[in-house]
Amino acid sequence: MSLKNIVLGIAIIILTISVAIYGINLFYDRPEYSDFCAEFKTAEVIDTQERCEAIGGMWNADGISRKIDGSDVTGFCDRDHTCRIELENALEKYSRNVFLFALPLGIIVIAVGAFAFGLEAVGAGLMGGGVGIILYGVGAFWRFADDWLKFILSLIGLIAVIILAYWFNSKNWNIWKSKNFSKKKKFLRKKKQ
């Protein structure tokens, strides 16, 4: 493989991954902090657990005494506690959906690169891009998945790629074998004449 083809393959990998990531982000909005936790415009000092919980916060009794408005207060209010949990739940759902879309998309791109393009730089570039798309999907969801799910997903992905590689290589072997065979037949016919 020439250096030009290697560079073209790398460019195709990068651009395939970029198209997939930006395409997903274009059509499926990622939850943002501001969607769940509004900025507090008030300068209200929250110095009691009751008031903190009333606004959806969580009181942290850290044992450190602070002077607030002339009173000794032990602890502080985490105002965004509840909305951060809601954000985290939304991020988990978003990441799972991105993963469930990116995994088959990556496998399809790998298959298209393996079977549809005879030009090695394009095929290899698309296959590398498919791997990158899978990594993007896995990376988005991995922190939320349990170990058993990570194991099963990794095992399924490994089996799928091994089957794809075996099928692609055996198909290429048969094509190569048949081409060489027909060349040998032609050569032998010429030799007999």
Buried (B, 14 or more C-beta within 10 A) or exposed (E): EEEEBBEBBBEBBBEBBEEBBEEBEEEEEEBEEEEBBEEEEEEEEBBBBEBBBEBBBBBBEEEEEEEEEEEEBEBBBBBBBBBBEBBEEBBBEBBBBBBEBBBEBBBEBBBBBBBEBEEBBBBBBBBBBBBBBBBBBBEBBBEBBEEEEEEEBEEEBEEBBEEBEEEBEEEEEEEEEEEEEEEEEEEEEEEEE
